[in-house]
Amino acid sequence: MEKMLNVGYGNVVNTDKIVAVVRYDSAPAKRMVQAAKDSGKAIDATQGRKTKSVIITDGDMIVLSALMTETITARVAGDFERGEKAENE
């Protein structure tokens, strides 16, 4: 079953498709985002707020999020731990 991750403001991403979550403040990340925007492979989930994280998916799409990278990774880890506990019970 697909697990969906809330990346802020009611936007969700399938956790099975996430390859990496990187901070937006580096020059390589900004170049990657610009290239994805130019090719139509960027999804802006910031709702007009400042981009703080870039979620890279296995389908060459990227998702821009206004949440901190640490917040996103904590949510993914929390979902994983809850699922693992439910499986073991």
Secondary structure, DSSP 8 states (H G I E B T S, - for coil): ---EEEEETTEEEEGGGEEEEEETTSHHHHHHHHHHHHHT-EEE-STTS---EEEEETTS-EEEESS-HHHHHHHHHHHHHHHHHHHH-
